[in-house]
Amino acid sequence: MSEIAKKPIKITETILRDAHQSLIATRMTTEQMLPIVDKMDQVGYHSVECWGGATFDASLRFLKEDPWDRLRKFRDGFKNTKLQMLFRGQNILGYRPYADDVVEYFVQKSVSNGIDIIRIFDCLNDLRNLQTAVKAAVKEKADAQVALSYTLGDAYTLEYWIDIAKKIEEMGATSICIKDMAGLLLPYKATELITALKENVSLPIQLHTHYTSGVASMTYLKAVEAGVDVIDTAMSPFALGTSQPATEVMVETFKGTPYDTGFDQNLLAEIADYFRPIRDEALDSGLLNPKNMGVNIKTLLYQVPGGMLSNLTSQLKEQHAEDKYYDVLEEVPRVRKDLGEPPLVTPSSQIVGTQAVFNVLMGERYKMVTKETKAVLSGEYGATVKPFNPEVQKKCIGDKEPITCRPADLIPDELDTLRGEMAQWSEQDEDVLTYALFPQVAVDFFKYREAQKTKVDPTVADTENKAYPV
Ligand code: CO
């Protein structure tokens, strides 16, 4: 056993972010989370992932909560544990590329409100889209972790991953994460990948996967044996299915080995006891769909992340076309290939998924083309690992000349304009960032926030709250 392997495996707990994003559409409220923070803070986690990804959007849109306020409350509660967020490179937490000044300001405000580790990824693995965020995180003295969106396909060879990992090290990142959104990384492939990365880069390596295809715990075991430094797990009530392997199970697995975490299982049991009724409630209300809890081996075939599967289901439901589910799942890899074989992760997963739905429902491929599909084919999201299908590109964007530079180079600074647009609502510096990400949803939230202040009759406030399902 090598020297590197003889150390306790570190754990990032995901129950406050990815686990409930993957299983219950990110609907856990701050009120549900805060009472257990103190106990979670005593576990000894490497970090707690608690912000970013879809939490920002869902807080505003469905829970009528200020995501910045949630973050500050976490910071107050977690006195010993590092707080981690997920950041979509130049897309920040939104769905389009932003100007550099917005990216820099968002990083600055995330860190000043309590974030220690920023996990930054790009849906195309185009490192030019990570540059600004990584530099900003380093400047703010946060850990700048770059995540590789893991995927399968002809272009994604071991050499590809080694090459890109070396470039990340050169960029000044402080660690690397293999981000396996769909649970595609098989146990023995993990041995190969982690061994190769450990031989070629000196940064700590973290592995993030999902249980969707049923192999995740075994993948972690092999990755740990190969020297991975950190793994992402979720407390058992919100583990497995489309979420992560269970924290308690991984902790027990490594007990008495060189990788022993030293965590207290009794403390973990108390934390699990706290979350279990929240899980039961979600099952009763239908928020937690048993469909997302089992093994979906088709994910290996279609390479569709858990969150994307549930999005497709609801899109088809809206169109009364649930019987087209498997047709759409088969169209997904075809669209992906046409679009240069990108990894499927936000926002490329939504772009490919929505286009696949249109292609199937319209009865003719690319008869209806989303503005995002056109933007991808115009190079506006960055470079893909494989070329686009030229016929599809022509059908969708005509003779328009695609761009080849770093997309953000063409986006002029936007902060001042955004500040001007939302000035009447501004109560804190962070509000302009909220507005930048989700203009319409933000204004609705600002109006709601305003209305709450003038409310005197508690029964009216109560009715108002009920209008927003949690
Ligand atoms: Co994830």
Residues whose N, C-alpha, C, O or C-beta is under 5 A from the ligand:
A	BS01	CO	D18 M181
